[in-house]
């Protein structure tokens, strides 16, 4: 009968644990299977491209689907001002290609003179002058990108591709006597010429409609200039797919090392996958101790649950792991030697459940950290030249310690470490309460109970040992760079130990001892 119960508990533990592993929900990451489901549940790239076709912008549709051929002419009446540059009304090549000749640039500027928009006229007046034919090559190369970019900027304004606030700020930069604004104007026009050399006018015009301010574009352009050459083309495709430029930049800034790679992988699945990453601001989970989940048709309910209700899915997964470890502890309690006091009465059912629940919680937390090591890592701040690294000497130096304590900050990782220490101390506190209750209800004399309490003194002081051990371990891991939480979390471990042990001894152990002493004297 005992073996049967053990097997039943083991079977329940396996089933519950398997159910927890089948739900691909994580705290700080998204499983690739959830990203794939997000792409399937939303519009695909072909549907977005068809909307551009309906709006009369076939070039943007072709560019989005990677079907754009620079050698192919594309008739379009979507951009009437730009199309006047071409005698047959058909454009081919990138946006800067028609402006590579000085005659075409002069023609483009003359055509802009017919516009009745105030912003276009003011931008046209700020287009840099054409370099003279006798100018040195380096002078021509320094002026031409800005001149071509300024002409393209003015055409985008004439075709109403800029939002009102965007156009207002660009115009103010171009007409401002402030050197800083002039620098922004020069940078903006140069970037326009670079991006215009990679895409057709129709795609770039649609691209700029998504920006609210020119600073948003410059931020994205600054990031693209520091990465691979194909980053600009990829970012244009992302925005054409419906992604918000400010959300893209924020995601890339949050995950500078993996952001572009994750967005590329999500974009291969579809626009819905990119939207999921940008909305959640989480990276795609890499294969670790446990490989990533896969969609198994028709058993895709766990993945759908993680996509549609991520918070509930995470709660369900943690609960299944907790129940699985509880069943495992129940099964092992019948196999392993009995660690309880054989000469005392068995603990009550409630006390036994609390003990096994505490152990199951610790095992569950350990498994979650193994599945997601990033829980103990925080986003590193910008590296400053000459900034000192943490060492044991700096931790013991009073002046250095004071300066470090003054700069302590609380972030999500620090709060997580504090929560772990708090839960461990709380679990140990409850364990000591259970032991205290177990001794109190023994059918022995008061003197014997007092001796039993004295025998458990080390257990009752274990909160101090745990707190001090947590502080020392945290400082060691912090010094070697394994964990990246602040010093506050390390010092809080000892503080929690002092508080919990003091509260236990003053408000629980001391009153019980006092009652037992008085009772023993009364019996004597």
Order of alpha helices (4+ residues) and beta strands (2+ residues): alpha-beta-alpha-alpha-alpha-beta-alpha-beta-alpha-alpha-alpha-alpha-alpha-alpha-alpha-alpha-alpha-alpha-alpha-beta-alpha-alpha-alpha-alpha-alpha-alpha-alpha-alpha-alpha-alpha-alpha
